[in-house]
Amino acid sequence: MVKIKINDPALSATVCSLMALCSIPTGGGDILICDSPEHVEGCRGVVVIYPDDGYLQSHEHTILLGAYGERYMPVVRPFSFDRFCETVRQLLVEKNSQPQAPTQSLSITPGGTVTYNGMSAGLSERELALFVYLLEHRGQTLSRDELKSAVWKNETGQGTNIVDVYISYLRKKLTPIFGKGVILSERGGGYSLNLPKE
């Protein structure tokens, strides 16, 4: 079943009507449809309705993507009714097809605490920015120049070796949580984040 927790009364009524028209049961359960990331807590899967696509670059979006992976589905207004219902159905199908799968949630607080499977590590502001960028590009090999440009922006006086230094910091802090090989290096290529599949 689907729980709806939407601040906007008109939007809430629209979503409830859509769920009824599509014969999707509502009223409880562990799939949440909401219009604010602050409502997301302890649910199996989540659909967040954002006011515009600018939110897909937001810190809240990045945190939810990291915590829920494929169990998080952002929807931008104005949304297609058919596509919206299909998005919810897809999440329900994925949930019901793996009812025994253990939940290993990754969470990141704005203060820089990374938690996975009950273990936590505190990151500095710069370490957090680097980790979040790697997370957004999980599985991709990113060059030192790209990482430096994304995390250090246009700061002068920093060589590309600053990336290696902070990668070393991250490895030391993240290895106890995720195990060895959490950040992979490709000789002459760069680095990639190798997180366990949820």
Phi and psi restraints in degrees (value plus and minus 20) as a CYANA .aco file:
   2 VAL   PHI    -136.2   -96.2
   2 VAL   PSI     112.8   152.8
   3 LYS   PHI    -120.0   -80.0
   3 LYS   PSI     115.5   155.5
   4 ILE   PHI    -134.0   -94.0
   4 ILE   PSI     103.2   143.2
   5 LYS   PHI    -154.3  -114.3
   5 LYS   PSI      66.2   106.2
   6 ILE   PHI    -142.6  -102.6
   6 ILE   PSI     109.4   149.4
   7 ASN   PHI     -89.3   -49.3
   7 ASN   PSI     -61.3   -21.3
   8 ASP   PHI     -94.8   -54.8
   8 ASP   PSI      94.1   134.1
   9 PRO   PHI     -78.1   -38.1
   9 PRO   PSI     -62.0   -22.0
  10 ALA   PHI     -85.8   -45.8
  10 ALA   PSI     -63.1   -23.1
  11 LEU   PHI     -85.6   -45.6
  11 LEU   PSI     -59.5   -19.5
  12 SER   PHI     -80.9   -40.9
  12 SER   PSI     -64.7   -24.7
  13 ALA   PHI     -83.4   -43.4
  13 ALA   PSI     -60.4   -20.4
  14 THR   PHI     -81.8   -41.8
  14 THR   PSI     -66.5   -26.5
  15 VAL   PHI     -85.3   -45.3
  15 VAL   PSI     -62.2   -22.2
  16 CYS   PHI     -80.6   -40.6
  16 CYS   PSI     -62.2   -22.2
  17 SER   PHI     -84.3   -44.3
  17 SER   PSI     -61.8   -21.8
  18 LEU   PHI     -82.2   -42.2
  18 LEU   PSI     -63.6   -23.6
  19 MET   PHI     -81.6   -41.6
  19 MET   PSI     -58.8   -18.8
  20 ALA   PHI     -87.4   -47.4
  20 ALA   PSI     -64.6   -24.6
  21 LEU   PHI     -82.0   -42.0
  21 LEU   PSI     -52.9   -12.9
  22 CYS   PHI    -113.3   -73.3
  22 CYS   PSI     -13.9    26.1
  23 SER   PHI      38.4    78.4
  23 SER   PSI      19.2    59.2
  24 ILE   PHI    -121.5   -81.5
  24 ILE   PSI      98.3   138.3
  25 PRO   PHI     -87.6   -47.6
  25 PRO   PSI     118.0   158.0
  26 THR   PHI    -145.5  -105.5
  26 THR   PSI     152.9   192.9
  27 GLY   PHI      97.7   137.7
  27 GLY   PSI     -32.9     7.1
  28 GLY   PHI     157.9   197.9
  28 GLY   PSI    -186.1  -146.1
  29 GLY   PHI      79.1   119.1
  29 GLY   PSI    -189.5  -149.5
  30 ASP   PHI    -137.4   -97.4
  30 ASP   PSI      -4.8    35.2
  31 ILE   PHI    -124.7   -84.7
  31 ILE   PSI     103.0   143.0
  32 LEU   PHI    -131.1   -91.1
  32 LEU   PSI     113.2   153.2
  33 ILE   PHI    -131.3   -91.3
  33 ILE   PSI     102.9   142.9
  34 CYS   PHI    -163.7  -123.7
  34 CYS   PSI     149.2   189.2
  35 ASP   PHI    -137.2   -97.2
  35 ASP   PSI      -4.5    35.5
  36 SER   PHI    -171.4  -131.4
  36 SER   PSI     106.9   146.9
  37 PRO   PHI     -78.7   -38.7
  37 PRO   PSI     -39.1     0.9
  38 GLU   PHI     -87.9   -47.9
  38 GLU   PSI     -37.2     2.8
  39 HIS   PHI    -101.4   -61.4
  39 HIS   PSI     -32.5     7.5
  40 VAL   PHI    -102.1   -62.1
  40 VAL   PSI      93.9   133.9
  41 GLU   PHI    -181.5  -141.5
  41 GLU   PSI      99.8   139.8
  42 GLY   PHI      48.6    88.6
  42 GLY   PSI       3.3    43.3
  43 CYS   PHI    -123.9   -83.9
  43 CYS   PSI     138.0   178.0
  44 ARG   PHI     -94.5   -54.5
  44 ARG   PSI     -55.8   -15.8
  45 GLY   PHI    -170.6  -130.6
  45 GLY   PSI     139.8   179.8
  46 VAL   PHI    -167.7  -127.7
  46 VAL   PSI     118.6   158.6
  47 VAL   PHI    -134.6   -94.6
  47 VAL   PSI     100.5   140.5
  48 VAL   PHI    -131.0   -91.0
  48 VAL   PSI     106.5   146.5
  49 ILE   PHI    -112.6   -72.6
  49 ILE   PSI      94.7   134.7
  50 TYR   PHI    -118.9   -78.9
  50 TYR   PSI     129.6   169.6
  51 PRO   PHI     -88.6   -48.6
  51 PRO   PSI     -48.7    -8.7
  52 ASP   PHI    -180.3  -140.3
  52 ASP   PSI     150.0   190.0
  53 ASP   PHI     -93.2   -53.2
  53 ASP   PSI     -27.6    12.4
  54 GLY   PHI     -82.8   -42.8
  54 GLY   PSI     -47.7    -7.7
  55 TYR   PHI     -89.1   -49.1
  55 TYR   PSI     -37.4     2.6
  56 LEU   PHI     -92.3   -52.3
  56 LEU   PSI     -27.6    12.4
  57 GLN   PHI    -124.8   -84.8
  57 GLN   PSI     -13.6    26.4
  58 SER   PHI    -103.2   -63.2
  58 SER   PSI     142.2   182.2
  59 HIS   PHI     -84.9   -44.9
  59 HIS   PSI     -59.1   -19.1
  60 GLU   PHI     -81.6   -41.6
  60 GLU   PSI     -62.7   -22.7
  61 HIS   PHI     -80.6   -40.6
  61 HIS   PSI     -63.8   -23.8
  62 THR   PHI     -83.4   -43.4
  62 THR   PSI     -62.0   -22.0
  63 ILE   PHI     -83.1   -43.1
  63 ILE   PSI     -65.5   -25.5
  64 LEU   PHI     -86.2   -46.2
  64 LEU   PSI     -58.6   -18.6
  65 LEU   PHI     -82.0   -42.0
  65 LEU   PSI     -61.8   -21.8
  66 GLY   PHI     -88.5   -48.5
  66 GLY   PSI     -56.4   -16.4
  67 ALA   PHI     -98.1   -58.1
  67 ALA   PSI     -56.9   -16.9
  68 TYR   PHI    -130.3   -90.3
  68 TYR   PSI     -40.7    -0.7
  69 GLY   PHI      39.0    79.0
  69 GLY   PSI    -147.4  -107.4
  70 GLU   PHI     -92.3   -52.3
  70 GLU   PSI     -29.5    10.5
  71 ARG   PHI    -107.2   -67.2
  71 ARG   PSI     -18.1    21.9
  72 TYR   PHI    -132.8   -92.8
  72 TYR   PSI     106.8   146.8
  73 MET   PHI    -149.0  -109.0
  73 MET   PSI      88.1   128.1
  74 PRO   PHI    -100.0   -60.0
  74 PRO   PSI     121.5   161.5
  75 VAL   PHI    -147.9  -107.9
  75 VAL   PSI     110.7   150.7
  76 VAL   PHI    -125.2   -85.2
  76 VAL   PSI     115.1   155.1
  77 ARG   PHI    -102.1   -62.1
  77 ARG   PSI     129.4   169.4
  78 PRO   PHI     -93.6   -53.6
  78 PRO   PSI     117.0   157.0
  79 PHE   PHI    -124.7   -84.7
  79 PHE   PSI     134.3   174.3
  80 SER   PHI     -93.9   -53.9
  80 SER   PSI     107.6   147.6
  81 PHE   PHI     -78.7   -38.7
  81 PHE   PSI     -66.7   -26.7
  82 ASP   PHI     -81.7   -41.7
  82 ASP   PSI     -64.0   -24.0
  83 ARG   PHI     -88.4   -48.4
  83 ARG   PSI     -57.1   -17.1
  84 PHE   PHI     -81.2   -41.2
  84 PHE   PSI     -68.0   -28.0
  85 CYS   PHI     -83.2   -43.2
  85 CYS   PSI     -58.1   -18.1
  86 GLU   PHI     -85.7   -45.7
  86 GLU   PSI     -55.7   -15.7
  87 THR   PHI     -82.1   -42.1
  87 THR   PSI     -64.8   -24.8
  88 VAL   PHI     -86.0   -46.0
  88 VAL   PSI     -62.9   -22.9
  89 ARG   PHI     -79.3   -39.3
  89 ARG   PSI     -63.1   -23.1
  90 GLN   PHI     -79.7   -39.7
  90 GLN   PSI     -63.0   -23.0
  91 LEU   PHI     -85.7   -45.7
  91 LEU   PSI     -59.0   -19.0
  92 LEU   PHI     -86.5   -46.5
  92 LEU   PSI     -60.2   -20.2
  93 VAL   PHI     -84.1   -44.1
  93 VAL   PSI     -64.3   -24.3
  94 GLU   PHI     -82.6   -42.6
  94 GLU   PSI     -59.4   -19.4
  95 LYS   PHI     -84.6   -44.6
  95 LYS   PSI     -67.8   -27.8
  96 ASN   PHI     -94.2   -54.2
  96 ASN   PSI     -42.0    -2.0
  97 SER   PHI     -97.9   -57.9
  97 SER   PSI     -36.9     3.1
  98 GLN   PHI    -152.5  -112.5
  98 GLN   PSI      42.7    82.7
  99 PRO   PHI     -87.8   -47.8
  99 PRO   PSI     -41.3    -1.3
 100 GLN   PHI    -118.5   -78.5
 100 GLN   PSI     -18.3    21.7
 101 ALA   PHI     -87.7   -47.7
 101 ALA   PSI     111.8   151.8
 102 PRO   PHI     -91.0   -51.0
 102 PRO   PSI     128.9   168.9
 103 THR   PHI    -116.2   -76.2
 103 THR   PSI      99.1   139.1
 104 GLN   PHI    -141.3  -101.3
 104 GLN   PSI      76.5   116.5
 105 SER   PHI    -116.7   -76.7
 105 SER   PSI     116.3   156.3
 106 LEU   PHI    -117.6   -77.6
 106 LEU   PSI     107.7   147.7
 107 SER   PHI    -150.0  -110.0
 107 SER   PSI     128.3   168.3
 108 ILE   PHI    -153.5  -113.5
 108 ILE   PSI     104.1   144.1
 109 THR   PHI    -110.3   -70.3
 109 THR   PSI     133.8   173.8
 110 PRO   PHI     -77.5   -37.5
 110 PRO   PSI     -44.8    -4.8
 111 GLY   PHI     -96.7   -56.7
 111 GLY   PSI     -29.0    11.0
 112 GLY   PHI      84.2   124.2
 112 GLY   PSI      -5.2    34.8
 113 THR   PHI    -112.1   -72.1
 113 THR   PSI     102.3   142.3
 114 VAL   PHI    -122.2   -82.2
 114 VAL   PSI     106.3   146.3
 115 THR   PHI    -145.6  -105.6
 115 THR   PSI     113.5   153.5
 116 TYR   PHI    -164.3  -124.3
 116 TYR   PSI     104.8   144.8
 117 ASN   PHI      33.5    73.5
 117 ASN   PSI      19.8    59.8
 118 GLY   PHI      66.3   106.3
 118 GLY   PSI     -23.5    16.5
 119 MET   PHI    -131.5   -91.5
 119 MET   PSI     123.7   163.7
 120 SER   PHI    -149.9  -109.9
 120 SER   PSI     136.8   176.8
 121 ALA   PHI    -164.5  -124.5
 121 ALA   PSI     120.5   160.5
 122 GLY   PHI    -115.2   -75.2
 122 GLY   PSI     109.3   149.3
 123 LEU   PHI    -131.9   -91.9
 123 LEU   PSI     127.5   167.5
 124 SER   PHI     -91.0   -51.0
 124 SER   PSI     150.4   190.4
 125 GLU   PHI     -78.3   -38.3
 125 GLU   PSI     -63.3   -23.3
 126 ARG   PHI     -91.2   -51.2
 126 ARG   PSI     -59.8   -19.8
 127 GLU   PHI     -82.6   -42.6
 127 GLU   PSI     -60.2   -20.2
 128 LEU   PHI     -83.7   -43.7
 128 LEU   PSI     -64.2   -24.2
 129 ALA   PHI     -80.8   -40.8
 129 ALA   PSI     -61.0   -21.0
 130 LEU   PHI     -86.7   -46.7
 130 LEU   PSI     -64.3   -24.3
 131 PHE   PHI     -82.6   -42.6
 131 PHE   PSI     -64.6   -24.6
 132 VAL   PHI     -82.4   -42.4
 132 VAL   PSI     -60.3   -20.3
 133 TYR   PHI     -85.8   -45.8
 133 TYR   PSI     -63.1   -23.1
 134 LEU   PHI     -81.7   -41.7
 134 LEU   PSI     -59.0   -19.0
 135 LEU   PHI     -84.9   -44.9
 135 LEU   PSI     -60.9   -20.9
 136 GLU   PHI     -82.9   -42.9
 136 GLU   PSI     -45.1    -5.1
 137 HIS   PHI    -137.8   -97.8
 137 HIS   PSI      16.7    56.7
 138 ARG   PHI     -70.5   -30.5
 138 ARG   PSI     110.6   150.6
 139 GLY   PHI      66.6   106.6
 139 GLY   PSI     -31.1     8.9
 140 GLN   PHI    -114.7   -74.7
 140 GLN   PSI     120.9   160.9
 141 THR   PHI    -103.6   -63.6
 141 THR   PSI     100.7   140.7
 142 LEU   PHI    -130.7   -90.7
 142 LEU   PSI     111.9   151.9
 143 SER   PHI     -90.6   -50.6
 143 SER   PSI     140.2   180.2
 144 ARG   PHI     -80.9   -40.9
 144 ARG   PSI     -60.2   -20.2
 145 ASP   PHI     -82.2   -42.2
 145 ASP   PSI     -61.9   -21.9
 146 GLU   PHI     -85.3   -45.3
 146 GLU   PSI     -63.3   -23.3
 147 LEU   PHI     -85.2   -45.2
 147 LEU   PSI     -61.4   -21.4
 148 LYS   PHI     -84.0   -44.0
 148 LYS   PSI     -62.4   -22.4
 149 SER   PHI     -85.4   -45.4
 149 SER   PSI     -60.1   -20.1
 150 ALA   PHI     -93.1   -53.1
 150 ALA   PSI     -58.7   -18.7
 151 VAL   PHI    -115.4   -75.4
 151 VAL   PSI     -58.9   -18.9
 152 TRP   PHI    -120.1   -80.1
 152 TRP   PSI     -21.2    18.8
 153 LYS   PHI      32.1    72.1
 153 LYS   PSI    -145.6  -105.6
 154 ASN   PHI    -124.5   -84.5
 154 ASN   PSI       3.7    43.7
 155 GLU   PHI     -83.9   -43.9
 155 GLU   PSI     115.6   155.6
 156 THR   PHI    -115.0   -75.0
 156 THR   PSI     142.2   182.2
 157 GLY   PHI      62.1   102.1
 157 GLY   PSI     -11.2    28.8
 158 GLN   PHI    -134.9   -94.9
 158 GLN   PSI     100.1   140.1
 159 GLY   PHI    -102.4   -62.4
 159 GLY   PSI     150.9   190.9
 160 THR   PHI     -87.3   -47.3
 160 THR   PSI     -36.0     4.0
 161 ASN   PHI     -88.0   -48.0
 161 ASN   PSI     -35.4     4.6
 162 ILE   PHI     -82.0   -42.0
 162 ILE   PSI     -51.4   -11.4
 163 VAL   PHI     -84.6   -44.6
 163 VAL   PSI     -65.4   -25.4
 164 ASP   PHI     -80.0   -40.0
 164 ASP   PSI     -59.5   -19.5
 165 VAL   PHI     -82.5   -42.5
 165 VAL   PSI     -66.8   -26.8
 166 TYR   PHI     -94.6   -54.6
 166 TYR   PSI     -49.0    -9.0
 167 ILE   PHI     -82.5   -42.5
 167 ILE   PSI     -60.2   -20.2
 168 SER   PHI     -82.1   -42.1
 168 SER   PSI     -63.3   -23.3
 169 TYR   PHI     -79.4   -39.4
 169 TYR   PSI     -66.9   -26.9
 170 LEU   PHI     -82.0   -42.0
 170 LEU   PSI     -64.1   -24.1
 171 ARG   PHI     -77.6   -37.6
 171 ARG   PSI     -63.9   -23.9
 172 LYS   PHI     -82.3   -42.3
 172 LYS   PSI     -57.6   -17.6
 173 LYS   PHI    -102.6   -62.6
 173 LYS   PSI     -52.0   -12.0
 174 LEU   PHI    -111.6   -71.6
 174 LEU   PSI     -44.7    -4.7
 175 THR   PHI     -77.8   -37.8
 175 THR   PSI     -61.4   -21.4
 176 PRO   PHI     -82.3   -42.3
 176 PRO   PSI     -44.2    -4.2
 177 ILE   PHI    -108.2   -68.2
 177 ILE   PSI     -69.5   -29.5
 178 PHE   PHI    -122.0   -82.0
 178 PHE   PSI     -33.8     6.2
 179 GLY   PHI      73.9   113.9
 179 GLY   PSI     152.1   192.1
 180 LYS   PHI     -84.9   -44.9
 180 LYS   PSI     129.4   169.4
 181 GLY   PHI      64.0   104.0
 181 GLY   PSI      -5.1    34.9
 182 VAL   PHI     -86.0   -46.0
 182 VAL   PSI     -53.4   -13.4
 183 ILE   PHI    -140.9  -100.9
 183 ILE   PSI      98.0   138.0
 184 LEU   PHI    -116.2   -76.2
 184 LEU   PSI     125.6   165.6
 185 SER   PHI    -137.2   -97.2
 185 SER   PSI     120.6   160.6
 186 GLU   PHI    -134.8   -94.8
 186 GLU   PSI     101.1   141.1
 187 ARG   PHI     -76.5   -36.5
 187 ARG   PSI     101.9   141.9
 188 GLY   PHI      56.1    96.1
 188 GLY   PSI     -24.0    16.0
 189 GLY   PHI    -126.4   -86.4
 189 GLY   PSI     -67.8   -27.8
 190 GLY   PHI     121.0   161.0
 190 GLY   PSI    -164.8  -124.8
 191 TYR   PHI    -153.6  -113.6
 191 TYR   PSI     133.6   173.6
 192 SER   PHI    -161.8  -121.8
 192 SER   PSI     129.5   169.5
 193 LEU   PHI    -109.6   -69.6
 193 LEU   PSI     108.0   148.0
 194 ASN   PHI    -140.3  -100.3
 194 ASN   PSI      59.4    99.4
 195 LEU   PHI    -109.2   -69.2
 195 LEU   PSI     129.4   169.4
 196 PRO   PHI     -79.9   -39.9
 196 PRO   PSI     125.7   165.7
 197 LYS   PHI     -92.5   -52.5
 197 LYS   PSI     120.3   160.3
